[in-house]
Amino acid sequence: MTAVPDTVATAALAAADQMDPGGRLRTDVLAELHSSERTTERYNDIVDIAALIVSIATLAWTVTVNLRTKTEKPKAETVARRVRVEFPVTDNISPEQRDLVIDVVVDRILAEDEEK
């Protein structure tokens, strides 16, 4: 299992809380964060939305790290746009839901950067 950076975990949990306040999604995301079989290809049902959230959070973190080689503080719009281009819409999540996840995780990742 590959360790997930704390920032990715925080961002993924923030997206889960935004999409399903007080619901089961947070638990599913936690399980996915600790799964040894994490993959971006398995979104078979609503439980696998957790896998999608973790994948988006991981991609957003990677994009942020890469953009920091060009600018010290990448803008949220730049990070979100790059993630939207690189992460396709799937049949199991609407474009609106995907964009909500992207916006929440990007905001959380950049907020974590500001706090450090």
C-alpha positions in Angstrom: 0.0 0.0 0.0 1.3 3.5 -0.9 1.0 6.0 2.0 -1.3 8.8 1.3 0.0 12.3 2.2 -1.9 13.9 5.1 -3.0 16.7 2.8 -4.7 14.3 0.5 -6.5 12.6 3.3 -7.7 15.9 4.7 -8.9 17.1 1.3 -10.6 13.8 0.6 -12.4 13.9 3.9 -13.5 17.5 3.4 -15.0 16.5 0.0 -16.8 13.6 1.6 -18.2 15.8 4.3 -19.4 18.4 1.7 -21.1 15.8 -0.5 -22.7 13.7 2.3 -22.7 15.6 5.6 -23.0 13.2 8.5 -23.4 10.3 6.1 -21.6 7.1 5.3 -19.3 8.6 2.6 -16.8 9.8 5.2 -16.4 6.2 6.5 -16.0 4.9 2.9 -13.4 7.5 2.2 -11.4 6.5 5.3 -11.6 2.9 4.3 -10.4 3.8 0.8 -7.5 5.9 2.2 -6.3 2.8 4.0 -7.0 0.3 1.3 -4.2 -1.7 -0.2 -6.1 -2.0 -3.5 -6.6 1.6 -4.3 -7.1 2.2 -8.0 -8.7 4.9 -10.2 -10.5 2.2 -12.3 -13.0 0.8 -9.8 -16.1 3.0 -9.4 -18.8 0.3 -9.6 -21.3 1.7 -7.2 -21.9 4.5 -4.8 -19.4 3.1 -2.2 -16.7 3.5 -4.8 -17.4 7.3 -4.9 -15.0 7.2 -2.0 -12.3 5.8 -4.3 -13.0 8.6 -6.8 -12.7 11.3 -4.1 -9.4 9.9 -2.9 -8.2 9.7 -6.6 -9.2 13.3 -7.2 -7.5 14.5 -4.0 -4.3 12.6 -4.9 -4.3 14.1 -8.4 -5.0 17.6 -7.0 -2.1 17.3 -4.6 0.2 16.1 -7.3 -0.8 18.9 -9.6 -0.3 21.4 -6.8 3.2 20.1 -6.1 4.1 20.2 -9.8 2.8 23.7 -10.2 4.9 24.9 -7.3 8.0 24.3 -9.4 6.7 27.2 -11.6 5.1 29.4 -9.0 5.3 29.5 -5.2 1.6 29.8 -4.7 -0.5 28.2 -7.5 -4.0 29.7 -7.9 -7.0 27.5 -7.1 -8.5 28.1 -10.5 -5.3 26.9 -12.2 -5.1 23.7 -10.1 -8.8 23.0 -10.5 -8.6 23.5 -14.3 -5.7 21.1 -14.6 -7.4 18.5 -12.5 -10.6 18.8 -14.6 -8.6 18.3 -17.7 -6.7 15.3 -16.4 -9.6 13.6 -14.5 -12.4 12.4 -16.8 -16.1 12.4 -15.9 -17.2 8.8 -15.2 -20.6 7.2 -15.5 -20.9 7.0 -11.7 -20.6 10.7 -10.9 -22.1 13.7 -12.6 -19.9 16.5 -13.9 -21.3 18.7 -11.2 -20.4 16.2 -8.4 -16.9 15.8 -9.9 -16.5 19.6 -10.0 -17.7 19.9 -6.4 -15.2 17.3 -5.3 -12.4 19.1 -7.2 -13.3 22.5 -5.8 -13.4 21.3 -2.2 -10.2 19.3 -2.4 -8.3 22.0 -4.2 -9.4 24.6 -1.6 -8.5 22.3 1.2 -5.1 21.5 -0.2 -4.2 25.1 -0.8 -5.5 26.0 2.7 -3.2 23.3 4.2 -0.3 25.0 2.3 -1.1 28.4 3.7 -1.2 26.9 7.3 2.4 25.5 6.9 
